Structures are given as structure tokens and as C-alpha cells.
Amino acid sequence: MSEGEHCSASGGGATMTARDPRTGEREPGFTLPTPAELARIAQALRLEQTRWLAAGLESRMSTLRNFAAALDANRRSMHAALSKDTGRARIADMEIDSVIRATQAWCSLAPTLNSGEWSRGRAMPHIRHRARYVPYPLVSVVSPWNFPLLLAMIDALPALLAGCAVWIKPSEVTPRFIAPLQRIVDGVPALATVLKIVAGDGRTGAAMIDSSDCVCFTGSVATGKKVAMQAAAKFIPAFLELGGKDPLVVLEGADLGAATDAALRGSVLATGQACQSIERIYVARAIHDAFVALLCEKARAVRFNHPTIGVGEIGPIIFEAQARILEAQIADAHARGAHILTGGEIETHGGGLWLAPTVMTAVTHAMQVMQDETFGPVMPVMAFDSVDEAVNLANDSQFGLSAAVFGATVAECEAVAERLEAGAISINDAALTATFHEAGKQSFRHSGLGPSRMGIDGYTRFMRRQAIIVNEGAPLPLAAFREEG
């Protein structure tokens, strides 16, 4: 399942088209797989998963390191496809580097989790036990369009390392990277039999979930609920990374230069098309005007990466439907009295859709832009008069993915952070979960479900813990439970 483009016919065999975010032009994308094709892929993956698991952890680590080396060696073709999919070049390189580094990191972490050591019972010392980790045979990964490669692999890598077979259904909005990724995978024979990337639409994803033992989904809350219900009907786990409406709280005494740098980057990086983007900014009233003036100055200096992809700091809006959402939120805010200080209008350049960093003030929580996920470079700024008010405003949301706090001291920021209802809090920075993956966290509220995809849980969640229990004494006879004392 995913939120994406439409195809020219229904069912397997239909042809999808892909839109170029820089030009708006459509070109042939791919043909949807038939149910029979999906069934054959699932059967083959399940058969090969037993071999993959039996090969052992060291073998899997070696294979994944070979994949990382192959990805690096084929960087040019992958970069070209990602740049075409997303309309940006620097972040395409960052995606490739992130997957390579993540592979190395998981391989370093995994050996510490499989000791299999025996322990003695405290109350019953004649009984000893050990844990055995049993992977889910087939994991389905349904990934979004905003970071096509990174978010396709972020769940797949630890699942493969755990001993699972994996199939990935990327978003149909950004399908060009699929072919070069599958070629890279096919160049690592030991991996090619247990990892498949399937081009498809929402129906393809739904069919894959029905044939899987576990599902990882990254996307909107609305689609995430559908995935959760489908997984529940099958009685399989669903690990969901959903939307965000991340707040930034700027306390009096904060360094305004640093705070505005982080606010701008946290809101505008990747054109704001990231779940952990800063989407609400609350500033102490005493510094509100100075903060807004500096933020506007920095926002106006941001350039589109147009007319060529190799310039500027902000790319096009990838998904055409997202531009309409941004347009509607800005219009709603303006109609309700918000002041649009920078940006504010969807622009067309070279056929692509663009939005300059948009700073707005005089906002309220009655506005869509303060309640619904924006997924664009929009920065609504609201003043607060007390820390209690700031905390209440920041927590006034259906989301709870992450948040950020700036203040004069770390201790002051921590005191606020501990009152925020979100899975990860960046202090004196913003959106640190986008770059720092060692800190495990869970999403609050409607922002997600299941164990963290980061930290040690990002690996162990793909394995069921089995207990092996040995009695070194004589087993109790039934007579030991006789009613007669």
C-alpha cells in the first residue's frame, strides 16, 4: 500500500506512468505484477530463506557488506535514477551513503545479540535456559516516495541480517531507482534470492502483506491504519512509521542564530518532504519578533535548485498531489488571519512545482497548518507566554513522532523535553533522528506503532524470542500435586 500515481488499467499487467518532478512530464514507468507473479516470488523467497538462515550470521554479514560495496561501485546509475525520481542531487548522494553506512553499522551491532548463553534459574537452580532468536520468514516492506532508496532499505537491512527474506514495494511515485537497485542486488548472488524489489501500486502492497509474516510500512496515518488492520486480520506484526507534525520550542535565552539555522534546515531540508520535519514553531514572546526577523532573512536567501539540478538548496515538490495539500493549508491559514511573510505560493518552473520557504505568523491551532501534516517547507511561528503554555501547544496534536527544544542550557531544555509527548526530542538542534540512528525511540500517538526501527530494537524486532529450558533434575510427578497434603 502507498499513496501514489494511478495506472492506465486495473489489476496485474496494467502500465504505470512516472512523473518527472522537475519538468512535470510523464513517461512510461512499469507494469504491475499479476497475482500469480507475486505468489511465485513469495514462494521462492520462502524457500530460499531457510538457506539464508542456515548459512549463519557471519555469512549474512559478509553478503550485506558485499551489497554495500556493490552499491558504492554502482553509485552513478543509482544516483541518476534517484535524482530523476526526486529532482534533487545532493540528497540522492546522501541516501546512497546512508544505506552504505547503515549496512556497516548493523553488521557491527548484530554479533552482540546472538550469544545464546545459558542462565540458571534463581528459584530453581536445577533448571537452566537460553534464548534463541527465530526470524520471521518473509518480511514485507512498503516504502514511501520522499527518500526512495533510504526508506526502502532502512527496514530491509536489519531484517535480512536477522535471517528473514524480504520483498520491498516502493512508492509508484518514484519507481526509477527500482531497476538499478535490483541489478545491484542481482550482482550479489547470495542476496538476490532473498531480496526482491517489486514495482507496484497500493494493490500490489496489499497482496504482498497477505503473503508475508511481518510488515513494515512508512507513510501516512490514513494508509498506516489500513495496513495495521490488514496485518491484524492476518495476526502478523505491523511496524508502522507514520506522519509527524513536529514542534520546535524556542525558550527565552536561546541562541537565535543557532535556533533559526536549525528551524530553517529542519523545516526546509528535502523541501520539507520528511516525516520528522519541523512543522510548528513556538517562540517565547520576548524573543518572538527577533526570531521571526532572522528566520525570514535566512528563508529569503534559500534558492531553488533550478534551472539546473546542481545549484541551490531546495528541490521541487516530488508528488503533484502534495502541492495541492500545501496550497490548501496556506490558503486556509491566510483566510483565518495568518500573515504570510515569505514564500506562500506554489510556483511553476520548467514544468515542475516549487514552494519557497514559507514563514507565517499570527497562526492559531484552528488552522490546518497547525493540525494536519504539511510535508513541505512551511514554518508557522506562534508566540507563547509561559513554558506551560508552550508545552500544552506542542502537545496539542494527534501526532507524536519527534520534537525539538532550544534554550540557554541543556538542563532547561531537558526539563521541557521530558514533558513533550513525542518519541524523540532533539535539544539545541532539530530533526536529529534523520541523521543519528543509534538512539532507539518509539512513536507516540498516531505517528507510529511497534518497536523502534533505530537502536538495538531495529534488529531484534524481526526475531521472535524462543526460550530453550532444560531440567537437569527429575521431572515432577503428578503425585506432587495431589490434593491430599
Residue pairs with C-beta under 8 A, 6 or more apart in sequence:
1 142
1 202
1 205
1 206
1 209
1 217
1 219
1 223
1 226
1 227
1 230
2 142
2 143
2 144
2 145
2 169
2 170
2 171
2 172
2 173
2 201
2 202
2 205
2 219
2 223
3 144
3 171
3 173
3 202
3 219
3 220
3 223
3 319
3 321
4 145
4 171
4 172
4 173
4 201
4 202
4 319
5 16
5 17
5 18
5 19
5 29
5 172
5 173
5 201
7 14
7 15
7 16
7 17
7 32
7 172
7 201
8 14
8 15
8 16
8 17
9 15
11 32
11 34
11 203
12 32
12 33
12 34
12 35
12 36
12 37
12 38
13 31
13 32
13 34
14 31
14 32
15 28
15 29
15 30
15 31
15 32
16 29
16 30
16 31
16 32
16 172
16 175
16 199
16 201
17 26
17 27
17 28
17 29
18 26
18 27
18 28
18 29
18 85
18 172
18 173
18 174
18 175
18 176
19 25
19 26
19 173
19 320
20 26
20 27
20 84
20 87
20 351
20 352
21 85
21 86
21 87
21 315
21 316
21 317
21 318
21 319
21 352
21 353
22 87
22 306
22 309
22 316
22 350
22 351
22 352
23 350
23 351
23 352
24 320
24 348
24 350
24 351
24 352
24 353
25 351
29 172
29 175
29 176
29 199
30 172
30 175
30 178
30 199
31 199
32 199
32 200
32 201
32 203
32 204
33 41
33 198
33 199
33 200
33 204
35 207
38 198
38 204
38 207
38 208
38 211
39 211
41 167
41 196
41 198
42 138
42 167
42 208
42 211
42 212
44 193
45 138
45 165
45 166
45 167
45 193
45 194
45 196
46 137
46 138
46 165
48 165
48 193
48 194
49 135
49 137
49 138
49 163
49 164
49 165
49 194
51 193
52 60
52 160
52 163
52 165
52 190
52 193
52 194
53 135
53 163
55 190
57 110
57 111
57 114
57 161
57 163
59 190
60 160
60 161
60 163
61 107
61 110
61 111
61 161
63 188
63 190
63 191
64 103
64 106
64 107
64 157
64 160
64 161
64 191
65 103
65 104
65 107
66 188
66 190
66 191
67 103
67 184
67 185
67 188
67 191
68 99
68 100
68 103
68 104
70 184
70 187
70 188
71 78
71 96
71 99
71 100
71 184
72 96
72 100
74 180
74 183
74 184
74 187
75 93
75 96
77 180
77 183
78 92
78 96
78 149
78 177
78 180
78 181
78 184
79 89
79 92
79 93
79 96
80 180
81 176
81 177
81 179
81 180
82 92
82 95
82 96
82 148
82 149
82 176
82 177
83 89
83 92
83 309
84 176
85 145
85 148
85 173
85 174
85 175
85 176
85 177
85 318
86 92
86 146
86 148
86 174
86 315
86 318
87 305
87 309
87 315
87 316
87 318
87 352
88 270
88 271
88 305
88 309
88 315
88 316
89 305
89 309
89 310
91 147
91 270
91 315
95 147
95 148
95 149
95 150
96 149
98 150
99 149
99 150
99 153
99 157
102 153
102 154
102 157
102 437
103 157
105 437
105 438
106 157
106 158
106 161
106 459
107 161
109 456
109 459
110 161
110 162
110 459
113 133
113 456
113 459
113 460
114 133
116 130
116 131
116 132
117 130
118 128
118 129
118 130
119 128
119 129
119 130
120 127
120 128
121 127
121 128
121 129
126 471
126 472
126 473
127 469
127 470
127 471
127 472
127 473
128 469
128 470
128 472
129 467
129 468
129 469
129 470
130 467
130 468
131 465
131 466
131 467
131 468
132 465
132 466
132 467
132 468
133 162
133 460
133 463
133 464
133 465
133 466
134 463
134 464
134 465
134 466
135 159
135 162
135 163
135 164
135 462
135 463
135 464
136 159
136 164
136 213
136 214
136 236
136 237
136 462
136 463
136 464
137 164
137 165
137 213
138 164
138 165
138 166
138 167
138 211
138 212
138 213
138 214
139 155
139 156
139 159
139 164
139 165
139 166
139 167
139 212
139 213
139 214
139 215
139 216
139 462
140 166
140 167
140 169
140 205
140 208
140 209
140 211
140 212
140 214
140 215
140 216
141 152
141 155
141 156
141 159
141 166
141 167
141 168
141 169
141 215
141 216
142 168
142 169
142 205
142 208
142 209
142 215
142 216
142 217
142 218
142 219
142 227
143 151
143 152
143 155
143 168
143 169
143 170
143 171
143 218
144 151
144 171
144 218
144 219
145 170
145 171
145 173
145 174
145 318
145 319
146 270
146 273
146 274
146 275
146 318
146 375
147 270
147 274
148 170
148 171
148 174
148 177
149 177
149 181
151 218
152 168
152 170
152 181
152 197
153 168
154 218
154 453
155 216
155 218
155 239
155 453
156 166
156 168
156 195
158 453
158 458
158 459
158 462
159 166
159 214
159 216
159 462
160 166
160 191
160 194
160 195
161 459
162 459
162 460
162 462
162 463
163 463
164 194
164 214
164 462
165 194
165 195
166 194
166 195
166 196
167 195
167 196
167 197
167 198
167 208
167 212
168 195
168 196
168 197
168 198
169 198
169 200
169 204
169 205
169 208
170 177
170 178
170 197
170 199
172 199
172 200
172 201
173 318
173 319
174 318
175 199
178 197
178 199
181 197
182 196
182 197
185 191
185 192
185 195
185 196
185 197
186 192
198 204
198 208
200 208
202 223
206 230
209 215
209 227
209 230
209 231
209 234
209 236
210 230
210 234
212 236
213 236
214 236
214 237
214 238
214 239
214 462
215 227
215 231
215 236
215 237
215 238
215 239
216 238
216 239
216 240
216 241
216 453
217 223
217 224
217 227
217 238
217 239
217 240
217 241
218 240
218 241
218 242
218 275
219 242
220 242
220 243
220 373
221 242
221 243
221 373
221 398
221 399
221 446
221 447
224 240
224 242
224 448
224 449
227 238
227 240
228 238
228 240
228 449
231 237
231 238
232 238
237 450
237 461
238 449
238 450
239 449
239 450
239 451
239 453
239 461
240 443
240 448
240 449
240 450
241 275
241 443
241 447
241 448
241 453
242 275
242 401
242 443
242 446
242 447
242 448
242 449
243 275
243 373
243 399
243 401
243 446
243 447
244 275
244 276
244 277
244 279
244 373
244 399
244 401
244 402
244 447
245 279
245 280
245 371
245 372
245 373
245 374
245 397
245 398
245 399
245 401
246 266
246 276
246 277
246 278
246 279
246 280
246 399
246 401
246 402
246 403
246 404
246 422
246 430
246 431
247 278
247 279
247 280
247 281
247 282
247 393
247 394
247 397
247 403
247 404
247 420
247 422
248 259
248 262
248 263
248 266
248 278
248 280
248 281
248 282
248 403
248 404
248 405
248 406
248 430
249 282
249 384
249 390
249 391
249 394
249 403
249 404
249 405
249 406
249 416
249 420
250 259
250 263
250 281
250 282
250 283
250 284
250 287
250 291
250 405
250 406
250 407
251 284
251 387
251 390
251 405
251 406
251 407
251 408
251 412
251 413
251 416
252 284
252 286
252 287
252 408
253 407
253 408
253 412
254 284
254 287
254 406
254 407
254 408
255 406
255 428
256 287
256 290
256 291
256 294
257 294
258 406
258 428
259 291
259 406
260 291
260 294
260 295
260 298
261 298
262 278
262 404
262 406
262 426
262 428
262 429
262 430
263 278
263 281
263 295
263 379
263 430
264 295
264 298
264 299
264 302
264 357
264 379
265 430
265 431
266 277
266 278
266 404
266 430
266 431
267 277
267 278
267 279
267 281
267 357
267 377
267 378
267 379
268 299
268 302
268 313
268 314
268 357
268 377
268 379
269 277
269 431
269 434
270 277
270 315
271 314
271 315
271 316
271 317
271 318
271 355
271 376
271 377
272 279
272 374
272 375
272 376
272 377
272 378
273 317
273 318
273 322
273 375
273 376
274 375
274 431
274 434
275 373
275 375
275 401
275 447
276 401
276 402
276 431
276 433
276 434
277 374
277 375
277 431
278 379
278 404
278 430
278 431
279 373
279 374
279 378
279 380
280 370
280 380
280 382
280 393
280 394
280 397
281 379
281 380
281 381
281 382
282 381
282 382
282 383
282 384
282 390
282 393
282 394
283 291
283 292
283 381
283 382
283 383
283 384
284 383
284 384
284 390
285 383
285 384
285 385
288 381
288 383
291 381
292 341
292 359
292 361
292 381
295 359
295 379
295 381
296 341
296 342
296 359
299 342
299 343
299 356
299 357
299 358
299 359
299 379
300 342
300 357
302 312
302 313
302 314
302 356
302 357
303 311
303 312
303 313
303 314
304 312
304 314
304 315
304 316
304 349
304 354
304 356
305 311
305 312
305 313
305 314
305 315
306 312
306 316
306 349
306 350
306 352
306 354
307 349
307 350
309 315
314 354
314 356
314 357
314 377
316 349
316 352
316 353
316 354
317 323
317 326
317 346
317 352
317 353
317 354
317 355
317 376
320 353
322 375
322 376
323 346
323 353
323 355
325 372
325 374
325 375
325 376
326 346
326 355
326 374
326 375
326 376
326 378
327 346
328 368
329 367
329 368
329 369
329 372
329 374
329 378
330 340
330 344
330 345
330 358
330 360
330 369
330 378
332 367
332 368
332 369
333 340
333 360
333 363
333 367
333 368
333 369
333 380
334 340
334 344
336 364
336 366
336 367
337 362
337 364
338 360
338 361
338 362
338 363
338 367
338 369
338 380
339 360
339 361
339 362
340 358
340 359
340 360
341 359
341 360
341 361
342 356
342 357
342 358
342 359
343 355
343 356
343 357
343 358
343 359
343 377
343 378
344 356
344 358
344 360
345 355
345 356
346 353
346 354
346 355
347 353
347 354
347 355
347 356
348 354
355 376
355 377
355 378
356 377
357 377
357 379
358 376
358 377
358 378
358 379
359 379
359 381
360 369
360 378
360 379
360 380
360 381
361 380
361 381
361 382
363 369
363 370
363 380
363 381
363 382
364 370
364 382
365 371
365 393
365 396
367 380
369 378
369 380
370 380
370 382
371 397
371 398
373 399
382 393
384 390
384 393
387 416
390 416
391 416
391 419
391 420
394 403
394 420
395 419
395 420
395 421
397 445
398 445
398 446
399 422
399 444
399 445
399 446
399 447
400 421
400 422
400 423
400 443
400 444
400 445
400 446
400 447
401 422
401 423
401 424
401 443
401 444
401 447
401 448
402 422
402 423
402 424
402 425
402 426
402 431
402 433
402 441
403 417
403 420
403 422
403 424
403 425
403 426
404 425
404 426
404 427
404 429
404 430
404 431
405 413
405 416
405 417
405 420
405 425
405 426
405 427
405 428
406 413
406 427
406 428
407 413
407 416
407 428
410 427
410 428
413 427
413 428
414 427
417 425
417 427
421 444
421 445
422 444
422 447
423 441
423 442
423 443
423 444
423 447
423 448
423 452
424 432
424 433
424 439
424 441
426 432
426 433
433 439
433 441
433 454
437 454
437 455
437 458
438 454
438 455
439 454
439 455
440 451
440 452
440 454
440 455
440 456
440 457
440 458
441 452
441 454
441 455
442 448
442 450
442 451
442 452
443 449
450 461
451 457
451 458
451 460
451 461
452 458
452 461
453 461
